[in-house]
């Protein structure tokens, strides 16, 4: 079975050192979507700070097969009523060592 590596970049490189054995690239795409959803769920309101992060999926040779990019920026001032202020929690790093769900499956 081929091995796929799910690398997270959120201002720092967070390489997946062990990878995951999956049946094919379509299974890797499905896993990338699930992993991204888990990361977004973990981030909660911190996702809205405007910083981009991405998930790159590579094969065992290191060739990047596809990339998922994520970024959001809150434009409304409705949450506090004051320009540039929101009630969102502070942004923090995602990925290994930061309570992430990036893991080998």
C-alpha positions as CSV (number, residue, x, y, z in Angstrom):
1,X,0.0,0.0,0.0
2,X,1.3,3.5,-0.8
3,X,2.3,5.8,2.0
4,X,1.1,9.4,2.1
5,X,2.4,12.3,4.2
6,X,0.2,15.1,5.5
7,X,2.4,18.2,6.0
8,X,0.9,21.2,7.8
9,X,2.2,24.7,7.2
10,X,0.9,27.5,9.4
11,X,3.8,29.9,9.6
12,X,6.0,27.0,10.5
13,X,6.7,23.7,8.8
14,X,5.1,20.8,10.6
15,X,6.1,17.8,8.5
16,X,4.4,14.4,8.9
17,X,7.4,12.1,9.5
18,X,5.6,8.8,9.6
19,X,2.8,9.1,7.0
20,X,-0.2,6.9,6.5
21,X,-0.6,3.8,4.4
22,X,-3.7,4.3,2.3
23,X,-5.2,2.4,-0.7
24,X,-4.8,5.1,-3.3
25,X,-4.7,8.9,-3.9
26,X,-8.5,9.1,-3.6
27,X,-8.2,7.7,-0.1
28,X,-5.5,10.3,0.6
29,X,-7.8,13.0,-0.6
30,X,-10.5,11.8,1.7
31,X,-8.1,11.7,4.6
32,X,-6.9,15.2,3.8
33,X,-10.4,16.5,4.0
34,X,-11.1,14.7,7.3
35,X,-7.8,15.9,8.8
36,X,-8.5,19.5,7.6
37,X,-12.0,19.4,9.2
38,X,-10.5,18.2,12.5
39,X,-7.9,21.0,12.5
40,X,-10.6,23.6,11.7
41,X,-12.8,22.2,14.4
42,X,-9.9,22.3,16.9
43,X,-9.1,25.9,16.0
44,X,-12.6,27.2,16.5
45,X,-12.7,31.0,16.5
46,X,-8.9,31.2,16.1
47,X,-9.4,30.3,12.5
48,X,-10.7,33.8,11.8
49,X,-7.4,35.7,12.4
50,X,-6.7,35.9,8.6
51,X,-3.5,33.8,8.6
52,X,-3.3,31.2,5.8
53,X,-2.4,27.7,6.6
54,X,-2.2,24.8,4.2
55,X,-2.1,21.0,4.2
56,X,0.2,19.4,1.6
57,X,-0.1,15.8,0.8
58,X,3.0,14.1,-0.6
59,X,3.9,10.6,-1.6
60,X,6.8,8.5,-0.3
61,X,9.2,10.2,-2.8
62,X,8.4,13.6,-1.4
63,X,6.4,14.7,-4.5
64,X,3.5,17.0,-3.4
65,X,0.4,15.5,-4.9
66,X,-2.2,18.1,-3.8
67,X,-2.6,21.1,-1.5
68,X,-5.5,22.3,0.6
69,X,-5.3,26.0,1.6
70,X,-7.3,27.7,4.3
71,X,-7.7,31.3,5.3
72,X,-10.5,33.3,6.8
73,X,-10.8,36.9,7.8
74,X,-13.6,38.4,9.8
75,X,-14.8,41.6,8.2
76,X,-17.8,42.4,10.3
77,X,-17.6,44.4,13.5
78,X,-20.9,43.0,14.7
79,X,-19.3,40.8,17.4
80,X,-18.2,43.8,19.6
81,X,-19.5,46.8,17.8
82,X,-16.0,48.3,17.7
83,X,-13.9,48.4,14.5
84,X,-11.1,45.9,14.5
85,X,-12.2,44.1,17.7
86,X,-13.9,40.8,18.1
87,X,-14.7,38.4,20.8
88,X,-12.6,35.7,19.1
89,X,-10.0,33.9,21.2
90,X,-6.3,34.6,20.4
91,X,-4.8,32.8,17.4
92,X,-2.3,30.0,18.1
93,X,-0.3,27.5,16.2
94,X,-1.8,24.3,14.9
95,X,0.0,21.1,14.3
96,X,2.1,18.6,16.3
97,X,3.1,19.8,19.7
98,X,0.3,22.3,19.8
99,X,-2.5,19.8,20.7
100,X,-3.2,19.0,17.0
101,X,-4.8,16.0,15.6
102,X,-2.1,15.6,13.0
103,X,-1.1,12.0,13.5
104,X,-0.3,8.8,11.6
105,X,-3.3,6.7,11.0
